[in-house]
Amino acid sequence: MTIREQIEAQQAEMLSPHACLSTDTGAAIRLKPEEPCPYRTAFQRDRDRILHSNAFRRLKRKTQVFLSPVGDHYRTRLTHTLEVSQVARTIARALFLNEDLTEAIALGHDLGHSPFGHAGESVLNAICPHGYRHYQQSMRVVDCIEKNGEGLNLTQAVRNGIVCHTNLVADTLEGNIVRVADRIAYINHDIEDAIRAGILHREELPESAVQILGHTHTERITTLVAAVVAHGTDTIGMPEDIQAAHDELHTFMYEHVYHNNTAKHEEQKAKILIEELYRYFRRKPEKMPELYQRISEKTDVDRAVCDYISGMSDRYAVDLYMELFVPKSWK
């Protein structure tokens, strides 16, 4: 037996009957057939491909909530992804589900996020005739854009978990864990960042919610993870009282942070920047890198321009805008 086969045998023996195994034919199928790896299961292989991708590395310079914040400790899209992965893996391990599959989905779930967070997403959705949703773009990244257009050729279970992570029910329990872990992570780390930024004070959090979930970041994460584990594997969720408190906190954050003028005062500039870049490359697709010119020829210009801009980091988008539209001093 190869090392991979030994791992697969161990997982079949140790994991829950509800777990998705990498030997499940439908779950492990790829868009293009491949010889299996002698050392890694199919889902371990997917995790590694995502981890080594260009799109994953660019997440370190993409906005989570605060656009280009001054300070080393604010979350970026990359640190958010790592926190989602940690929460999701903890839940999967406790429920004896497939931790490798869960980790691969978690690491890949935000690969398609635009620069400037949801501000960038909203303007691309408005200006591109194809529309734009980051979870759908994540699929384009792994299927059509990475590896110079070859794609990562991920398994069906990982691809399904990525596209379902925002508001759809995934085909696997592992995919549904990532959907729940995503919300657990971002609500709680965004509270911490908002307090650090001075736009939220801890005592402003709704008392009815924190009495149930906890007054600190650690307490709330612990309560929520424990609630998901206690809920079991019939469906991935939480008891009603915990879910209600979590939903109350979610609503509070949208009202007081995500739509807060202090947190969002630069968003209009970001939207104008993306609109200008979009119009420029829409007129001059030959100015895009070769990969996106090929996409333009294969599909259409709007699809290619949206792919190009959505893949940019915040800093790259700003620098490109400066190069194209801001006059330089004469030397």
Secondary structure, DSSP 8 states (H G I E B T S, - for coil): --HHHHHHHHHHHHS-TTS--TT-HHHH-BSS-----SSS-HHHHHHHHHHTSHHHHHGGGSBSSSSS-SSTTS-BHHHHHHHHHHHHHHHHHHTT--HHHHHHHHHHTTTT--TTHHHHHHHHHHH-TT---HHHHHHHIIIIITTTTT----BHHHHHHHHTTTTS--SSHHHHHHHHHHHHHHHHHHHHHHHHHTS--GGGS-HHHHHHH-SSHHHHHHHHHHHHHHH-SSSS---HHHHHHHHHHHHHHIIIIIT-HHHHTTHHHHHHHHHHHHHHHHH-GGGS-HHHHHHHHHS-HHHHHHHHHHT--HHHHHHHHHHHHS-----
